[in-house]
Amino acid sequence: MTAKSKLFYGDNLDVLRSGQIPAESVDLVYLDPPFNSNKVYNVVFDRMGDAQAQIQAFDDTWKWTTETDDTYNYLVNEGGLPPEVADMLESLRSIVRETNLMAYLINMTPRLVELHKVLKKSGSLYIHCDPTASHYLKVVLDAIFGAKNFRNEIIWRRTGAHAPRSSFGPLHDTILFYTKSDSYYFNVIRRPYTKQHVEKRYKLQGDGRWKFTSGGNVLTGAGAVKTGESGMTWRGFNPTLKNRHWALPKFVADQMPEGFEDLGLIDKLEAAYQAGLIEIVPGAAWPTPVRYLQPDDGNPLGDIWAYQPGTAGCLAGTDAAIDEDVAYLGPTDPERLGYPTQKPVGLLERIIRSSCPEGGTVLDPFCGCGTTLDAAVKLGYSWIGIDITYLAVDLIRNRLRNTHGDSIDATYEVLGVPADLAGAHALFAQSPFDFERWAVSLVRGTPNQKQVADKGSDGVVVFATGKKSRAKAVVSVKGGKGLNPSMVRDLEGVVSKTKNAEVGILLTLHKCTKGMRDAAATAGSYTDWVGNKYPKIQIFSVEELLSGARPKLPPIVPPYTEAKKRVDTGGQQSLFESPERVSEKEGVSEEEAVSVLAADDGVDE
């Protein structure tokens, strides 16, 4: 990577306005903000099969409140937006009124203005949304980016099937693609031709190559040229006599070795002829160029990205189905990390490869479970991620470690999370629950459910007790000053009552008392399967954790499920198993396929 990547914990609007991301420094922005769909989404963790172990990630509802009205007045009447954008928002309110959708647009507009500022002039923005909001967001983006900089409305198939009773099944999301100017980076990606097309238009040669002879006079262009080599006679053919000139097609040059471009035109014609890329058929009016099917040949991607179950094997050079690299994630897909709105890595890879130049930087201001960042790391790009929940920050850090190894930590910095004791106190004052999440993450644990009665447990650390068996360390976090030995005894009781729990870890913001240390020392020890002993109750202050202290435990199991990838036999695309894919390959129903994947992944249906 050309620059150290950054992961911000905080409100993306605050981060963008702070100047921590310089103006015109980002090549590509992708954002997948919460939709206006009135759903509460939960992140489900792999915690020893506990179906209740989930954390409410975000309430996917933008509600019109008095605060929303105040924000609107600031943006429109007090200079919070550029005048043309404020006028647009005012016009939208006259249509949409004081609805939750309008609240959504009011929240999104200033963020999109700030994202426009950090984009390079050659940069692009992709915003992922659903059909309920896409046309309104397009009006907002037209005002900010200019309607002339709208490039595409991409339709992405997000699910396999829906069966509504009074409308057509809603199968797609919308991705709006804008650029900051007319001079933007774009890399054309091609999808393989179908085998039927290749067999119809090409002929298999003895050496295994597929040959296509274009036919017709495509080695010359209209109009005679009296000077230079383009009007000269070559191998008995004189283009000037027919008021034409030599014009070598690019596809011929692309098939020639390095140094070909340095030759003169007549020498190029001869070299291509000697290489078998120009044919002279007796009696033909003109020589004809020859094209061989190349591994990267195919149709340029269009604006409909729809995985097609049942098409596996129909594309030339691969066993993958059409658009399988951007296939939607099934409910038991091994790539899933628990976010119901999680997008496949292949979708982000396609966007990054299309619109981020080599050495460029990708920004995701709603980075959630980190799919954009994961894809950027895989492809070798610098990245910036922002999320308002510490849950997401912790999940992303673990996801990157699980996928790319612990060494990934050295390639990026985390900003907005406590780096010292003062920062820890500030976080506790701001959000005691986020403080709990952060403290649990310091010991590589999984935080507890959101703002519910914790019954003495704020999270767990899962560790190995054998090749396949697991046990828990219960984590309790205390941010207040009133510390006493009864907290140690309470934790000891929680450990004894918790299934598969063997150890208790007490984390404190303030220094614990001598009485607490003495109580922990009398709690005894846990002996693992090879005879190693570990203190039954272990106490650490935040200050100690920030200095590098860690619990003494057997090998820790990563707190988040790792996304497991399977690669197709064609070697061209990453495939992610879904019930539909298994159904197609194994000849079973999708219901049976769900059972197969559930059993394969070791999870309950």
Number of C-alpha atoms within 10 A of each C-alpha: 16 11 13 14 21 19 25 23 22 18 15 20 19 12 19 20 16 10 10 11 18 13 15 15 17 27 26 28 29 24 20 20 17 21 20 21 15 13 12 11 17 19 21 22 23 20 20 15 11 12 12 10 18 19 19 14 20 15 14 15 17 21 17 17 13 9 11 19 14 10 17 22 15 14 21 20 14 11 11 15 19 14 14 12 23 24 14 16 22 17 12 17 17 9 9 14 14 15 14 19 22 24 24 21 22 23 16 15 21 20 17 19 20 19 27 23 19 22 25 18 19 20 29 28 28 22 21 20 21 19 14 14 17 19 14 16 19 19 16 24 24 17 20 23 20 15 14 12 18 20 12 15 17 18 20 22 21 22 17 20 10 10 9 9 7 6 7 9 13 16 14 19 17 23 23 21 22 25 28 21 16 12 10 18 16 16 12 10 17 13 16 23 18 18 14 12 12 19 12 9 12 18 16 14 10 7 6 8 13 17 18 17 16 13 12 13 13 15 20 21 16 13 14 17 17 11 8 9 15 23 22 18 15 15 10 8 13 17 23 18 11 10 14 18 23 26 15 20 13 8 13 18 16 13 17 15 9 9 7 16 12 9 11 13 18 18 14 18 23 16 16 21 17 11 13 13 22 21 17 14 10 8 6 11 11 20 20 21 25 20 19 19 18 14 10 13 14 17 13 12 15 12 12 14 20 21 20 16 19 14 16 17 15 18 20 21 18 18 17 24 20 22 23 23 23 25 30 25 24 20 16 24 22 21 23 22 22 20 15 14 17 17 21 22 25 22 20 20 19 15 20 25 18 17 25 24 19 14 13 21 26 30 29 26 26 21 24 29 27 27 23 31 28 20 23 25 19 13 14 15 23 23 27 24 23 27 22 19 18 23 23 20 26 23 22 22 20 24 24 20 16 17 16 14 11 12 9 14 14 9 13 16 12 18 15 16 18 19 11 13 17 11 13 21 17 14 19 19 13 11 10 18 21 19 24 25 23 24 28 25 23 16 19 21 27 28 28 23 22 17 12 8 10 12 10 17 22 27 25 26 27 26 20 17 17 13 6 6 9 16 22 26 26 27 30 28 25 20 21 11 11 10 18 15 16 12 18 25 16 13 23 22 13 20 24 13 10 13 10 15 18 22 27 29 29 23 26 23 23 18 15 20 13 11 14 17 16 12 19 25 14 11 16 12 17 16 14 16 11 8 8 11 15 18 21 22 28 22 22 20 21 23 17 16 18 15 10 9 14 15 20 13 20 18 11 18 17 18 23 22 20 18 15 13 15 12 13 15 13 13 12 16 19 19 22 26 21 23 25 22 23 19 19 17 13 11 11 14 13 16 11 15 22 21 16 18 21 18 13 11 13 11 15 12 11
